[in-house]
Amino acid sequence: MKHLLLLLVNLLIVTGIINAQLCPGGGSTFASAVKFSQSWIAGCSTGTSCTGGTTLDNRTACEPTTALDACAPAPSCTSNTNGSDIWFSFYVTGTTASISVIQSVSFIAVVQAYSGGPTCGTLTQIGCAVAGGPSSGVTLNLTGLSVSQKYYFRVFGSSNSAAQRTGTYCFCGSTGLVSAPLPVVLTGFTAELTPNRTVAVKWSTSAEINHDYYILEHSTDGTPFYPVQQIRAKGGNNINASYTYTDLNAAAGKNYYRLKIVALNGEFEYSDIVSINLKKPLRFAVYPNPVKNKLYISGNAAVSATIVNSSGIKIKTIRINKGANEFSTDGFASGLYFVRTNDNGETVSFTVIK
């Protein structure tokens, strides 16, 4: 029985089951680079702690040698003894990216990034950064990148003490890295405060390749995010497309937004996160939007208001009480309408579809 258990444990180690969480496929050579996964940082609570993030490893079980892979140029940022490198490949969402490594207290981490490949000897260093000491963290900021190009980086230890050349780490705080070229080339993504104290989330693209739709997601503390609206892509490989979504229900205080970019095959990536501070929200919000027959208005104070159409013609005067209010739109033609308070002109829009 004892021998059987030892055989089973060895089998699990060989197949990578035991180390699946810590060793995501990367190995001691450039050829074994594993795709960077946004799922490793999706649960990170902050950029200064590994809380919620995936723990990775460059210890013996993950990197069976102690020698630094000679397939790539030596690091320019350290003169200590280096070893135990784990390789990753990545694409980017824009021209800049940050690789942030938060490491264990026994590990002095180095991040070294490259362009070039895919054969040994063809890599060129594009950045290198070393931690100031164990558990101090290190961030490598990259610029001048191309969204269509594949890049590589490796994480390894650098110390004259062998005990500080291996350890565990996470990528919490990393930005701009994805596992494959995005189906969308984002040229802009912003959250702006409107005169009506709502939030207009805007984004623009220069290409949408095999892209299906966006899901705009919102958070009040940076994690977790919840879906707000799904928006169908306009499509086209060489078009300049623009999108705007007005969030009528943004919370008082900090609001965070990101895009879930979904391809036709169901694969998806996330955009970078944008934020805005909404000091005072509107006194009311409308839903559903668009509406067919019944419009609901949620008010946080009693106020009188006027409904006007897109030509500015008054359709109806209403009273919005604190709490939920129900109004019929049976006599409304299809089109865009505005609810405007009579005291200070706060305005929200809604669309009627028949």
C-alpha positions in Angstrom: 0.0 0.0 0.0 2.8 2.4 0.9 4.5 1.8 -2.5 1.2 2.3 -4.3 0.7 5.7 -2.5 4.2 6.8 -3.4 3.6 5.8 -7.0 0.3 7.7 -7.1 2.0 10.9 -5.7 4.8 10.7 -8.2 2.3 10.3 -11.0 0.4 13.3 -9.9 3.5 15.4 -9.7 4.6 14.3 -13.2 1.2 15.0 -14.7 1.2 18.4 -13.0 -2.0 17.9 -11.0 -0.6 18.7 -7.7 1.2 21.8 -8.9 -1.5 22.9 -11.4 -2.3 26.0 -9.3 1.3 27.0 -8.8 2.9 25.9 -12.1 0.8 27.2 -15.0 2.8 25.4 -17.7 5.8 27.6 -17.8 9.2 25.9 -17.6 12.9 26.4 -17.6 13.1 27.2 -21.4 11.8 29.9 -23.6 10.1 27.3 -25.7 7.8 26.3 -22.8 6.4 29.8 -22.2 2.8 29.7 -21.0 0.2 32.2 -22.1 -0.5 35.0 -19.5 -4.0 34.5 -18.1 -6.1 37.4 -16.8 -7.8 35.0 -14.5 -4.7 35.1 -12.4 -5.3 38.7 -11.5 -9.1 38.9 -11.9 -9.7 38.3 -8.2 -6.9 40.6 -6.8 -8.2 43.0 -4.2 -5.4 45.5 -4.7 -2.1 46.0 -6.5 -0.1 45.7 -3.3 -1.3 42.4 -2.0 -1.7 38.9 -3.4 -5.1 38.6 -1.7 -7.6 37.1 -4.2 -4.9 36.5 -6.8 -3.4 33.2 -8.1 -0.1 32.1 -6.5 2.6 31.1 -8.9 5.9 29.4 -8.2 9.5 29.0 -9.5 10.7 26.5 -6.9 12.0 23.0 -7.8 8.7 21.4 -8.6 8.0 24.0 -11.2 11.5 24.7 -12.5 13.6 21.6 -12.2 16.9 23.3 -12.9 18.7 26.2 -11.2 20.3 27.6 -14.3 19.0 30.6 -16.1 17.8 29.8 -19.6 20.6 30.8 -22.0 18.2 31.0 -24.9 17.7 34.7 -24.1 20.0 37.6 -23.4 21.2 37.9 -19.8 19.4 40.4 -17.6 20.8 44.0 -17.6 19.2 44.9 -14.3 21.1 42.6 -11.9 24.7 41.3 -11.3 23.8 38.8 -8.6 23.5 35.0 -9.1 20.4 34.3 -11.2 18.4 31.2 -11.7 15.1 29.3 -11.8 13.3 31.2 -14.5 9.6 30.6 -15.5 8.5 31.8 -18.9 5.3 33.5 -20.0 4.0 34.8 -23.4 1.6 37.7 -23.7 -0.1 40.2 -26.0 -1.2 43.7 -25.0 -4.3 45.8 -25.0 -2.4 49.0 -26.0 1.0 50.5 -26.4 1.9 50.2 -22.7 1.8 47.4 -20.1 2.9 46.9 -16.5 4.0 43.5 -15.1 3.8 43.6 -11.4 5.2 40.8 -9.2 4.5 40.6 -5.5 6.7 37.9 -4.1 7.1 35.9 -0.9 9.4 37.0 1.9 12.1 34.5 0.9 12.3 35.5 -2.8 14.1 38.4 -4.6 12.2 38.5 -7.9 13.3 39.8 -11.3 11.0 40.4 -14.3 12.7 40.5 -17.8 10.6 41.1 -21.0 11.5 40.4 -24.6 10.3 40.9 -28.2 11.3 38.6 -31.0 11.1 34.8 -31.3 9.9 32.2 -31.9 13.3 30.5 -32.2 16.1 30.4 -29.6 18.6 33.2 -29.9 16.2 35.7 -31.5 14.9 37.4 -28.4 15.7 41.1 -27.6 15.3 42.5 -24.1 12.7 45.3 -23.9 12.8 45.8 -20.1 14.2 44.4 -16.9 13.4 45.2 -13.2 14.6 43.6 -10.0 13.0 43.8 -6.5 14.7 45.8 -3.9 14.6 42.8 -1.5 12.4 40.0 -0.4 8.7 40.8 -0.4 9.3 44.3 -1.6 7.5 43.8 -4.9 8.7 44.8 -8.4 7.0 46.4 -11.4 8.3 46.5 -15.0 6.7 49.2 -17.1 6.8 48.6 -20.9 6.1 51.2 -23.6 6.1 51.3 -27.4 4.3 48.0 -27.7 2.2 46.7 -30.6 -1.2 45.1 -30.0 -0.7 42.5 -32.7 2.8 41.3 -31.6 3.6 38.5 -29.3 5.9 39.2 -26.4 7.6 37.2 -23.7 8.7 37.7 -20.1 10.3 35.5 -17.5 10.3 35.6 -13.7 13.3 34.4 -11.8 15.3 35.0 -8.6 18.4 37.1 -8.2 20.5 36.8 -5.1 23.8 35.5 -4.0 21.9 33.6 -1.4 20.4 30.4 -3.0 17.5 30.5 -0.6 16.3 33.8 -2.1 16.4 32.7 -5.7 13.2 30.7 -5.5 9.8 31.3 -4.1 6.1 32.1 -4.7 4.6 35.2 -6.2 1.5 36.7 -7.9 0.8 39.2 -10.7 -1.7 41.4 -8.8 -1.4 45.0 -10.1 -0.4 43.9 -13.6 -2.2 45.8 -16.4 -2.5 45.7 -20.2 -1.6 42.0 -20.6 -3.8 39.4 -22.4 -3.2 35.9 -23.6 -4.1 36.5 -27.3 -4.6 39.4 -29.6 -7.8 41.2 -28.7 -10.7 41.0 -31.3 -10.9 44.7 -30.8 -8.3 47.5 -31.0 -9.4 50.0 -28.4 -8.3 53.6 -29.2 -10.0 55.1 -26.2 -12.0 54.2 -23.1 -13.2 56.9 -20.6 -15.8 57.6 -18.0 -17.0 61.2 -17.9 -19.3 63.2 -15.7 -22.2 64.7 -17.7 -23.9 68.0 -16.9 -26.8 66.0 -15.5 -24.5 64.3 -13.0 -24.7 60.9 -14.7 -21.7 59.0 -16.0 -21.1 58.7 -19.7 -18.9 55.7 -20.5 -17.3 56.1 -23.9 -15.0 53.9 -26.0 -13.7 53.9 -29.5 -12.1 51.3 -31.8 -10.0 51.2 -34.9 -10.8 47.6 -35.8 -13.2 44.9 -34.6 -12.1 41.5 -35.9 -14.4 38.5 -35.4 -15.9 40.5 -32.5 -19.4 39.9 -31.2 -20.3 42.2 -28.4 -19.2 44.2 -25.3 -20.4 43.8 -21.8 -19.9 47.0 -19.7 -19.2 46.1 -16.1 -19.3 48.3 -13.0 -17.9 48.2 -9.5 -18.0 50.5 -6.5 -14.7 49.3 -5.0 -12.7 47.8 -7.8 -13.8 44.2 -7.1 -16.1 42.5 -7.9 -17.5 43.8 -11.1 -21.2 43.4 -12.2 -22.7 43.6 -15.7 -24.5 46.8 -16.6 -25.3 46.6 -20.3 -24.5 44.4 -23.3 -23.7 46.3 -26.5 -23.6 44.7 -29.9 -20.4 45.4 -31.9 -20.7 47.4 -35.0 -18.1 45.2 -36.8 -15.6 45.6 -39.5 -11.8 45.2 -39.8 -11.0 48.7 -40.7 -13.6 51.0 -39.2 -13.5 53.7 -36.6 -16.4 52.8 -34.3 -17.6 54.8 -31.3 -19.8 53.8 -28.4 -21.4 55.7 -25.5 -23.4 54.3 -22.6 -24.9 56.6 -20.0 -25.1 55.1 -16.5 -28.1 56.6 -14.8 -27.6 54.5 -11.7 -24.0 55.3 -10.8 -23.3 55.4 -7.1 -22.2 58.3 -5.0 -18.5 58.2 -4.6 -16.0 56.1 -6.7 -17.3 54.2 -9.7 -15.1 51.7 -11.7 -15.9 50.5 -15.2 -14.3 47.9 -17.5 -15.3 46.2 -20.8 -15.7 42.5 -21.3 -14.8 42.1 -25.0 -16.4 38.9 -26.4 -15.3 37.3 -29.7 -17.6 35.4 -32.1 -16.2 32.1 -30.8 -17.1 33.0 -27.2 -13.5 33.8 -26.0 -13.2 37.1 -24.1 -10.7 39.5 -22.7 -11.1 42.5 -20.3 -10.1 46.1 -21.0 -8.2 48.2 -18.5 -10.3 49.8 -15.8 -11.4 53.4 -15.7 -12.9 55.2 -12.7 -14.7 58.4 -11.9 -15.8 60.0 -8.6 -19.5 61.0 -8.6 -19.9 63.4 -5.7 -23.7 63.8 -6.0 -25.9 61.5 -8.1 -29.1 62.6 -9.7 -32.2 62.6 -7.5 -34.0 60.0 -9.8 -33.3 57.2 -12.3 -35.5 55.7 -15.0 -35.9 52.0 -15.9 -36.3 49.9 -17.9 -34.6 51.6 -20.8 -35.7 51.2 -23.5 -39.4 50.9 -22.3 -42.6 49.7 -24.0 -45.6 50.4 -21.8 -44.6 51.1 -18.2 -41.8 53.5 -17.2 -40.6 53.3 -13.6 -38.8 56.3 -12.0 -37.0 55.8 -8.7 -36.6 59.0 -6.8 -34.6 59.8 -3.6 -36.6 63.0 -3.1 -40.0 64.4 -4.1 -39.8 66.6 -7.2 -42.0 67.8 -10.1 -40.7 67.1 -13.6 -41.6 67.4 -17.3 -41.4 64.7 -20.0 -40.3 66.2 -23.4 -39.6 64.5 -26.7 -36.4 64.8 -28.8 -37.7 68.0 -30.4 -38.2 69.6 -27.0 -42.0 69.5 -27.1 -43.6 69.0 -23.7 -45.5 65.7 -23.5 -46.5 65.4 -19.9 -45.9 67.0 -16.5 -45.4 64.5 -13.7 -44.8 64.3 -9.9 -41.9 62.1 -8.8 -42.3 61.0 -5.2 -39.6 59.5 -3.1 -39.2 55.8 -3.9 -40.7 53.9 -6.9 -43.0 55.7 -9.3 -44.9 54.1 -12.2 -46.0 55.9 -15.4 -47.7 54.7 -18.5 -46.2 55.3 -21.9 -49.1 53.9 -23.9 -49.7 57.1 -25.7 -46.1 57.7 -26.5 -44.7 57.2 -30.1 -41.5 55.3 -30.5 -38.5 57.6 -30.0 -36.2 59.4 -27.5 -37.7 61.3 -24.5 -36.3 63.2 -21.6 -37.4 63.6 -18.0 -36.4 67.0 -16.8 -36.9 68.4 -13.2 -38.7 71.7 -13.1 -36.5 73.2 -10.4 -32.9 72.8 -11.6 -33.2 71.0 -15.0 -31.7 67.6 -14.0 -32.3 65.4 -17.0 -32.3 61.7 -17.8 -33.3 60.1 -21.1 -35.2 57.0 -22.1 -36.3 55.4 -25.3 -39.8 54.2 -26.1 -40.1 51.2 -28.5 -43.5 49.9 -29.7 
